Amino acid sequence: MSIKQQPEYIFESSWEVCNLVGGIYTVLSTRAATMTEKYGDKVIFIGPDIWYGKTNPYFEENKDLYPEWKTFVSERFNLSIRIGRWKIPGKPIAVLVDFYHLMMKKNEIYGHVWATSGVNSLMAYGDYDESSMFGYASGMIIDSYYQFFKLNRKNKVIAHFHEWMTSFGIFYIKERQPNIATIFTTHATSIGRSIAGNRKPLYDYLKEYNGDQMAEELNMVSKHSTEKQAAHLADCFTTVSDITSRECEQLLFKKPDIVTPNGFEDDFVPQGRKLSQKRKEARELFKRVAETMLGYKIHDNAVFVGTAGRYEFKNKGLDVFVESLKFLNDCDCLSKEIVAFIMVPAWISGHREDLASAIANPTKKFSNKKITTHILNEYSQDNIVKLSEWFHLKNAQKDQVKIIFVPAYLNGEDGIFNRTYYDLLIGLDLTVFPSYYEPWGYTPLESVAFHVPTITTDLSGFGNWVSETPQTINKGVGIIHRSDYNSHAVAENIAKMIHDFTEFDEDNIKSIRKNALLISEKALWKNFFHFYEDAYNIALNKKSNNML
C-alpha cells in the first residue's frame, strides 16, 4: 500500500515561463500563487532567456537571490542564468537560462540521448534544436541546485517538465540525478496536432493510427520520438483532458497516469461596479471602432460576438465560425444586428493609420472596403478574408451581420484599440470557440470567468469537462457536437445558438451570464490543484518503489 507523499522541492520547466506564448503560460502563471502559498520559495520555475539584452516584462531579476548558487552554475556547469521573480500573483522564484552555447554541442548531446534514452534526433528541423537544448539546460539547473544545496534521498524533489520542448530535461535527470522524481505533461501531442492540422480525420480513425507511422508520414519523427520517450520514462505522465488522454494512449502508446485539468484564477477579473464600468467602456470602444470602419451607425442593442486565439484556421474552428455568420446574414430571422469581432493575430505590418486617425477625429471622412483593423501583409491570401468574401460578408449597411477582423496581438499597444484582450473581452455579449482540436481550451474558460457566455464544442477539453453531451447556451456554455465530417452542421448549430441568444430578454441574459460565472468558479485552482498533488504522489511513490 503506497503512502501519500508530498514534495519538499518542486522545479517546473516550460518554454512559457516568463514568456507569454499561449495557453501554457496561463496554466503556470495562474497556478503559481496556489503553489507558492503551499510550498513557498521551494517552488522554482525554469524558463528560456531569449530576450537578448531587452527588458523582459514578465521577469524581475534579483541579484541578491542565490548569488553563490549562480556562481556554482556558471563555474561547474558553464551555464549563464538569471535568478529573480516571475511578475505574477505569488511572485515565485524564476530562473532564466541562456542555453545557446549548448547548440555547439547538440550533436554530441543527441548521440548521448539516443544511447541512453532511445530518442531519434536525426530528422530534427525547425525549433527542435533550441527546444531540446533548453530542456537539457533545465535538467542541468535542477542537477546544480541538488548538488549545491546538498540534497539527498530524504528530500522529496519533483522535476516537472511541460511539452516535448523540455523533454531532454527528463533524460538528463534520469541519468544524472535518479533520486529526483520526474513528471512529464503533454498539453497536446505533437503528432495529434499535426494530424488535425493536415486535415486528416483524427477522431473517427484514431484507433487505426499508429503514432510512429504517422510521424514518418508527416515528417514529425524527432518531435514524436522525444515526446513518446519522455511519456514512457517519466515517473508520472499527465495530460490535461480525457480527450487528450485517449490520444496519448493511441499515438504515444502510453496511457497517462492521471489527468490534470487546467484551472484558473479570477483575481484579475473586475467585480461589482468595476466590472459594469469596464464592460461599458469596452462596449463603447467596440462600437466606436466598428462605426468608424463601417461608415454608419450601429444599433444600440446590437449583439457583439467575438472569437480569439491562435490562427489555426481549422483546429480553432475559425472556418465554421465564419460560415455560421453567413447563415445568420442570409436568414430573415434576426431581430438584432450582430457585429462579429475576430481577434486572431496574423502576419501584419502594423495598424491602419487611416483608421486610427478617423477614430481620433470623428468628423474626418473615412472610406473603407476592408474588414481588417490592421494591415495584413497578404490580405488577398488570408483565409479569414477569403472565406468572408466567398460567403459575401460585405459589411453593407443592410446586412444583418457585420464582420471585423482584428489581426493584432491585443497587448494594449496595437494602435487601434490600445486595450488588452481581457479589457475587450469583458465588453462582448457572447463568444464562440468551436474548436476541432483543443486539448483544453482557455479561451472559453476565460470568457465565462468574465461573465461572458460562450459556445464551444465537445472536442475541446473544456467543453467536454463541462458536459459530455450537447447543451444550449442557456446553461452559460453552449456545447455543440463536432466530429471529423460535420463542419457544415456545426456552422448551422452555431448560427442557431447565436440567433437564440439574440432573442433573449435582459432577465434571461442576466441569468445566462450568472450561469457562465458559476461554471468558471468550478474550474478555480482551489478545486483543481489536488490533481497535481496526486501527480506528485504518484511520481514520488514510483521513485520510492524503484529505490527499494
C-alpha positions in Angstrom: 0.0 0.0 0.0 1.5 3.4 -1.1 1.9 6.2 1.4 0.6 9.6 0.5 3.7 11.7 -0.2 4.1 15.5 -0.7 7.2 17.1 -2.3 9.6 19.4 -0.4 11.0 21.0 -3.6 9.3 21.5 -7.0 11.1 22.5 -10.1 8.9 23.3 -13.1 10.3 23.8 -16.6 8.5 25.3 -19.6 9.3 27.4 -22.7 6.5 29.6 -21.5 7.9 30.5 -18.0 8.2 34.3 -18.1 7.5 34.1 -21.8 3.9 34.7 -22.9 3.2 32.5 -25.9 0.0 30.6 -25.4 -2.2 28.7 -23.0 0.6 27.0 -21.1 1.6 30.5 -19.8 -1.9 30.7 -18.3 -1.7 27.3 -16.8 1.6 28.0 -15.0 1.1 31.7 -14.1 -2.4 31.2 -12.6 -1.4 28.1 -10.6 1.8 29.8 -9.2 0.0 31.6 -6.4 -1.5 28.4 -5.1 1.9 26.6 -5.2 3.8 29.4 -3.5 1.2 29.6 -0.8 1.8 25.9 -0.1 5.5 25.4 -0.8 7.0 28.9 -0.6 10.3 29.5 -2.3 10.9 25.8 -2.7 9.0 26.2 -5.9 11.3 27.2 -8.7 10.2 27.8 -12.3 12.7 27.5 -15.2 12.4 29.3 -18.5 14.4 30.3 -21.5 16.4 33.5 -21.5 15.6 34.7 -25.0 15.3 38.5 -24.6 18.9 39.2 -25.6 19.5 42.3 -23.5 16.0 43.6 -23.8 13.8 44.1 -20.8 11.6 41.1 -20.1 8.3 42.5 -18.9 7.4 39.3 -17.1 10.6 38.9 -15.1 12.3 40.9 -12.4 15.9 39.9 -11.7 17.2 39.9 -8.1 21.0 39.7 -8.0 20.8 39.1 -4.2 18.9 35.9 -4.7 21.2 32.8 -4.5 24.3 34.5 -5.8 26.6 31.6 -4.7 24.4 29.1 -6.5 24.5 31.3 -9.6 28.3 31.3 -9.5 28.3 27.5 -9.0 26.1 27.0 -12.1 28.5 29.2 -14.1 31.7 27.6 -12.9 30.7 23.9 -12.7 28.1 23.7 -15.5 29.2 26.5 -17.7 25.7 27.9 -17.9 24.6 31.6 -17.6 21.5 32.1 -15.6 19.5 35.0 -14.2 17.6 34.5 -11.0 14.6 36.6 -9.9 10.8 36.7 -9.6 8.1 36.0 -12.1 5.9 39.1 -12.1 2.6 37.2 -11.5 0.5 36.6 -8.4 2.6 34.7 -5.8 5.8 36.1 -7.3 7.5 32.7 -7.5 11.3 32.3 -8.0 12.1 32.0 -11.7 15.4 31.0 -13.3 16.0 32.1 -16.9 18.8 30.1 -18.7 20.9 31.1 -21.7 21.2 27.7 -23.3 22.7 28.8 -26.6 26.3 27.6 -26.0 24.8 24.1 -25.8 23.9 24.4 -29.5 27.6 23.9 -30.4 27.4 20.5 -28.6 24.0 19.5 -29.8 25.1 16.6 -32.0 27.1 15.1 -29.1 24.1 15.5 -26.8 21.8 14.0 -29.4 24.1 11.0 -29.7 24.3 10.5 -26.0 20.5 10.8 -25.5 20.0 8.3 -28.3 22.3 5.9 -26.5 20.7 6.4 -23.0 17.0 7.1 -23.8 16.4 6.0 -27.4 15.4 9.4 -28.8 15.9 9.7 -32.6 17.1 13.3 -33.3 18.4 12.5 -36.8 15.3 14.0 -38.5 15.3 17.2 -36.4 14.4 20.5 -38.0 12.8 23.8 -37.1 12.5 24.6 -33.4 13.7 21.1 -32.3 17.3 22.2 -31.6 16.5 25.2 -29.5 13.8 23.4 -27.5 15.9 20.3 -26.9 18.9 22.3 -25.7 16.7 24.4 -23.4 15.2 21.2 -21.9 18.7 19.8 -21.4 19.8 23.0 -19.7 16.8 22.8 -17.4 17.9 19.4 -16.3 21.4 20.8 -15.6 20.0 23.6 -13.5 18.0 21.2 -11.3 21.1 19.0 -11.0 23.1 22.0 -9.9 20.6 23.0 -7.2 20.5 19.4 -5.9 24.3 19.3 -5.7 24.9 22.9 -4.4 22.4 22.6 -1.6 23.4 19.0 -0.8 20.0 17.5 -1.2 19.6 13.7 -0.9 17.1 10.9 -1.0 15.4 12.2 2.2 14.5 15.4 0.3 11.4 14.7 -1.8 12.2 16.6 -5.1 9.9 16.9 -8.1 11.1 17.9 -11.5 8.1 18.8 -13.7 8.5 19.2 -17.5 5.9 20.6 -19.9 5.6 19.6 -23.5 8.1 17.9 -25.8 10.2 21.1 -25.8 11.5 20.3 -22.3 11.7 16.5 -22.5 15.5 16.5 -22.8 15.5 17.6 -19.1 13.9 14.3 -18.2 16.5 12.3 -20.0 19.2 14.3 -18.2 17.7 13.9 -14.7 17.0 10.2 -15.1 20.7 9.7 -15.8 22.4 12.2 -13.5 20.0 12.5 -10.5 17.9 9.4 -10.3 16.7 10.3 -6.8 14.6 13.1 -8.3 11.0 12.2 -9.2 10.1 13.4 -12.7 6.7 14.4 -14.2 6.0 15.0 -17.9 2.9 16.8 -19.0 1.8 16.9 -22.6 -0.8 19.6 -23.3 -1.3 18.3 -26.8 0.6 15.5 -28.6 2.7 16.8 -31.4 1.6 14.1 -33.8 -2.1 14.5 -32.9 -1.9 18.3 -33.6 -0.1 17.6 -36.8 -2.7 15.0 -38.0 -5.5 17.5 -37.3 -3.6 20.4 -38.8 -3.0 18.5 -42.0 -6.8 18.0 -42.3 -6.7 14.3 -41.7 -9.6 12.8 -39.8 -8.3 12.4 -36.2 -11.2 11.2 -34.2 -13.1 8.6 -36.3 -9.9 6.9 -37.3 -7.9 7.4 -34.0 -7.8 3.7 -33.2 -6.4 3.0 -36.6 -3.5 5.4 -36.4 0.0 4.3 -35.4 1.9 7.2 -33.9 5.3 6.1 -35.2 4.0 5.5 -38.7 2.2 8.9 -38.8 5.3 10.6 -37.5 7.2 9.3 -40.5 4.4 10.3 -42.9 4.1 13.8 -41.5 7.8 14.4 -41.0 7.5 14.6 -37.3 9.9 11.7 -36.3 12.1 13.6 -33.9 9.4 15.6 -32.0 7.3 12.5 -31.7 10.3 10.4 -30.6 11.3 12.7 -27.8 7.7 13.2 -26.6 7.0 9.4 -26.7 10.1 8.5 -24.8 9.5 11.2 -22.2 6.0 9.8 -21.6 7.4 6.4 -21.0 10.4 7.3 -19.0 8.9 9.9 -16.6 7.9 8.7 -13.1 4.4 10.2 -13.7 2.9 11.1 -17.1 0.0 13.5 -17.2 -2.2 15.3 -19.7 -4.9 17.9 -19.4 -8.1 16.3 -20.6 -9.8 12.9 -21.2 -9.8 13.7 -24.9 -6.0 14.1 -25.0 -5.6 11.1 -22.7 -7.2 8.9 -25.4 -4.9 10.5 -28.0 -1.8 9.8 -25.8 -2.8 6.1 -25.3 -3.2 5.5 -29.1 -0.4 7.7 -30.5 2.3 7.6 -27.8 1.4 4.0 -26.7 1.2 5.3 -23.1 -1.9 6.0 -21.1 -1.4 9.0 -18.8 -1.1 8.1 -15.1 -3.5 11.0 -14.3 -5.4 13.8 -16.0 -4.6 17.2 -14.5 -7.2 19.6 -15.9 -6.2 23.3 -16.4 -7.5 25.6 -13.7 -7.9 29.3 -13.5 -7.6 32.2 -11.0 -10.1 35.0 -11.2 -8.1 37.5 -9.1 -7.7 39.9 -12.1 -11.4 39.8 -13.1 -13.2 43.0 -12.1 -16.0 42.7 -9.7 -19.3 44.6 -8.9 -19.4 48.1 -10.2 -15.9 48.0 -11.6 -17.0 45.1 -13.8 -20.0 47.0 -15.0 -17.9 50.1 -15.7 -15.2 48.1 -17.6 -17.9 46.4 -19.7 -19.5 49.7 -20.6 -16.1 51.2 -21.6 -15.2 48.1 -23.7 -18.6 48.1 -25.4 -18.3 51.8 -26.3 -14.8 51.2 -27.7 -16.0 48.3 -29.8 -18.9 50.4 -31.1 -16.7 53.4 -31.9 -14.2 51.4 -33.9 -16.9 49.4 -35.7 -18.9 52.5 -36.7 -15.7 54.2 -37.9 -14.7 51.2 -40.0 -18.2 50.7 -41.4 -19.1 54.3 -42.0 -22.5 54.2 -40.4 -24.1 53.9 -37.0 -24.7 50.6 -35.2 -27.9 50.0 -33.3 -27.5 50.4 -29.5 -29.0 46.9 -29.0 -26.5 45.2 -31.4 -25.1 41.9 -30.2 -21.3 41.8 -30.0 -20.0 38.3 -30.7 -16.3 37.5 -30.6 -13.7 34.8 -31.1 -9.9 34.8 -30.4 -6.9 32.6 -30.0 -4.1 31.3 -32.3 -4.6 31.5 -36.0 -5.2 27.8 -36.6 -8.0 28.0 -39.2 -9.5 24.6 -38.8 -8.2 23.5 -35.4 -9.7 26.6 -33.7 -12.9 26.4 -35.7 -12.4 29.8 -37.4 -13.8 28.3 -40.6 -17.1 27.2 -39.1 -17.5 30.4 -37.2 -17.2 32.5 -40.4 -19.6 30.1 -42.1 -22.1 30.5 -39.2 -22.1 34.3 -39.8 -23.0 33.6 -43.4 -26.1 31.6 -42.3 -27.1 34.4 -40.0 -26.6 37.0 -42.6 -28.7 35.1 -45.2 -31.6 34.4 -42.9 -34.5 36.8 -42.3 -34.9 35.8 -38.7 -32.7 38.3 -36.8 -34.3 41.0 -34.7 -31.0 42.4 -33.7 -27.9 43.4 -35.5 -24.8 41.3 -35.0 -21.2 42.6 -35.0 -18.6 39.8 -35.0 -15.1 40.6 -33.9 -12.4 38.0 -34.9 -9.4 38.8 -32.6 -6.8 36.5 -34.0 -3.1 37.6 -34.5 -1.9 37.3 -38.1 1.0 38.5 -40.2 0.7 42.3 -40.2 2.9 45.2 -40.8 1.2 47.5 -38.3 -2.1 49.2 -37.6 -4.1 51.1 -40.2 -3.1 54.8 -39.8 -6.2 55.9 -41.7 -8.4 54.1 -39.3 -6.6 55.3 -36.2 -6.8 58.9 -37.4 -10.5 58.6 -38.2 -11.2 57.1 -34.7 -9.4 60.1 -33.1 -11.2 62.6 -35.4 -14.8 61.5 -35.8 -15.6 64.3 -38.2 -12.9 63.1 -40.6 -14.1 61.4 -43.7 -13.1 57.7 -43.8 -13.5 55.3 -46.8 -13.1 51.6 -46.1 -13.5 48.5 -48.2 -11.6 46.1 -46.0 -12.7 44.1 -42.9 -9.4 44.4 -41.1 -8.3 46.9 -38.4 -4.6 46.3 -39.2 -2.5 45.9 -42.4 -2.3 42.3 -43.4 0.9 41.6 -45.4 -1.1 39.3 -47.7 -4.6 40.5 -47.5 -6.0 38.7 -50.5 -4.4 35.4 -49.4 -5.7 35.4 -45.9 -8.0 32.5 -45.0 -10.5 34.6 -42.9 -10.6 37.3 -45.6 -11.1 34.8 -48.4 -13.8 32.9 -46.7 -15.6 36.2 -45.7 -15.6 37.2 -49.4 -16.7 33.8 -50.5 -19.7 34.0 -48.2 -20.4 37.6 -49.4 -19.9 39.1 -45.9 -19.5 42.6 -47.3 -20.5 44.7 -44.3 -23.2 46.6 -46.2 -25.4 48.7 -44.0 -28.4 46.5 -45.0 -26.6 43.3 -43.8 -27.7 41.8 -40.6 -24.2 40.7 -39.7 -21.0 42.7 -39.8 -17.6 41.2 -39.5 -14.4 42.9 -38.2 -11.1 41.1 -38.3 -8.6 42.3 -35.6 -5.3 40.5 -36.7 -3.1 42.0 -33.9 -1.8 41.0 -30.5 -4.1 42.8 -28.1 -1.4 43.8 -25.6 -2.6 47.3 -25.0 -0.4 48.8 -27.7 -1.9 47.6 -31.0 -2.5 51.1 -32.4 -6.3 50.8 -32.8 -7.9 49.6 -29.6 -4.9 50.1 -27.3 -6.5 47.8 -24.7 -5.6 44.3 -23.6 -7.6 41.3 -24.7 -9.1 40.9 -21.3 -10.1 44.6 -21.3 -12.0 44.0 -24.6 -13.3 40.5 -23.8 -15.4 41.9 -21.0 -17.4 44.1 -23.5 -18.6 41.2 -25.6 -22.1 39.7 -25.3 -21.2 36.2 -26.5 -18.1 34.4 -27.6 -17.6 31.4 -29.9 -14.8 28.9 -29.8 -15.9 26.0 -32.0 -12.6 24.0 -31.9 -11.9 20.9 -33.8 -8.6 20.2 -32.0 -8.4 21.7 -28.5 -6.8 19.6 -25.7 -8.2 22.0 -23.1 -9.3 25.5 -24.2 -8.6 28.5 -22.0 -10.4 31.0 -24.2 -13.9 29.7 -23.4 -12.9 29.4 -19.7 -11.6 33.0 -19.6 -14.8 34.1 -21.3 -17.1 32.7 -18.7 -14.8 34.0 -15.9 -15.6 37.5 -17.3 -19.3 36.7 -17.2 -19.5 36.3 -21.0 -21.4 33.2 -22.1 -19.6 31.1 -24.7 -20.2 28.5 -27.4 -17.7 25.7 -27.8 -17.6 22.0 -28.9 -17.4 18.6 -27.3 -14.0 18.2 -29.0 -12.4 20.8 -26.7 -11.2 19.5 -23.3 -13.0 22.4 -21.5 -16.3 21.7 -23.4 -16.0 18.0 -22.7 -15.4 18.7 -19.0 -18.4 21.0 -18.7 -20.6 18.3 -20.3 -20.1 15.2 -22.5 -23.3 15.9 -24.3 -24.5 18.9 -26.3 -26.2 21.7 -24.3 -27.9 25.0 -25.0 -26.5 28.5 -24.4 -29.0 28.9 -21.5 -26.5 27.0 -19.3 -23.9 29.7 -19.8 -21.8 27.4 -22.0 -23.4 26.1 -25.2 -21.8 22.9 -26.4 -22.1 21.7 -29.9 -21.3 18.2 -31.1 -18.4 18.1 -33.5 -16.8 15.3 -35.5 -14.4 14.8 -38.4 -17.1 15.4 -41.0 -19.9 17.5 -39.7 -18.4 21.0 -40.0 -21.4 22.3 -42.1 -23.8 21.1 -39.4 -21.6 22.7 -36.7 -21.8 26.1 -38.5 -25.6 25.8 -38.7 -25.8 24.9 -35.0 -23.6 27.9 -34.1 -25.8 30.2 -36.1 -28.9 28.8 -34.4 -27.4 29.2 -30.9 -26.3 32.8 -31.7 -29.8 33.5 -33.0 -31.4 32.1 -29.9 -29.2 34.3 -27.8 -30.2 37.4 -29.6 -33.9 36.7 -28.8 -33.4 36.5 -25.0 -34.6 39.4 -22.9 -32.5 41.2 -20.4 -33.6 39.0 -17.5 -32.6 35.8 -19.5 -29.2 37.4 -20.3 -28.5 38.1 -16.7 -29.4 34.5 -15.8 -27.1 33.1 -18.5 -24.2 35.4 -17.5 -24.6 34.1 -13.9 -24.6 30.5 -15.1 -21.4 31.2 -17.1 -19.7 32.6 -14.0 -20.8 29.6 -11.8 -19.1 27.3 -14.3 -15.9 29.2 -14.2 -15.8 29.1 -10.4 -15.8 25.3 -10.6 -12.5 25.5 -12.5 -10.6 27.6 -10.0 -7.3 26.2 -8.9 -8.6 25.6 -5.4 -10.8 22.9 -7.0 -8.2 21.5 -9.4 -4.9 21.7 -7.6 -5.4 18.4 -5.9 -4.9 16.6 -9.2 -1.3 18.0 -9.2 -0.9 16.8 -5.7 -2.0 13.3 -6.8 0.6 13.5 -9.6 3.3 14.4 -7.1 2.3 11.5 -5.0 2.4 9.1 -8.0 5.8 10.2 -9.0 7.3 10.1 -5.5 5.8 6.7 -4.8 7.2 5.3 -8.0 10.6 6.7 -7.2 10.5 5.3 -3.7 9.5 1.8 -5.0 12.2 1.9 -7.6 14.8 2.7 -4.9 13.9 -0.3 -2.8 
